[in-house]
């Protein structure tokens, strides 16, 4: 009986860890998107400035 409970707990913990790891990149994403937008804006301004 105890082995079954421990096995279920291990599965639950592993699933939670996977979910936490899957959510971590989403927190970084907005920052990277902002950096990309800045970079694109700078490139556009340079192109328009050189015209």
C-alpha positions in Angstrom: 0.0 0.0 0.0 2.7 2.5 1.0 4.6 1.8 -2.3 1.6 2.8 -4.3 1.2 6.1 -2.4 4.9 6.9 -2.9 4.7 6.1 -6.6 1.7 8.4 -7.1 3.5 11.2 -5.2 6.5 10.8 -7.4 4.4 11.0 -10.5 2.6 14.1 -9.2 5.9 15.8 -8.3 7.5 15.0 -11.7 4.4 16.4 -13.5 4.5 19.6 -11.4 8.2 20.1 -12.2 7.6 19.6 -15.9 4.8 22.2 -15.8 7.0 24.7 -13.9 9.8 24.2 -16.5 7.3 24.7 -19.3 6.1 28.0 -17.8 9.6 29.5 -17.2 10.3 30.4 -20.9 7.0 32.3 -21.0 8.2 34.7 -18.3 11.4 35.5 -20.3 9.5 35.8 -23.6 8.0 39.3 -23.1 11.5 40.6 -22.4 12.9 39.0 -25.5 9.9 40.3 -27.5 10.6 43.9 -26.2 14.2 43.6 -27.1 13.3 42.3 -30.6 10.9 45.2 -31.1 13.6 47.7 -30.0 16.1 46.1 -32.4 13.6 46.2 -35.3 12.6 49.8 -34.5 16.3 50.8 -34.5 16.9 49.1 -37.8 13.9 50.8 -39.3 15.0 54.2 -38.1 18.5 53.6 -39.5 17.0 52.6 -42.9 14.7 55.6 -43.0 17.5 57.9 -41.8 19.8 56.7 -44.7 17.1 57.4 -47.3 
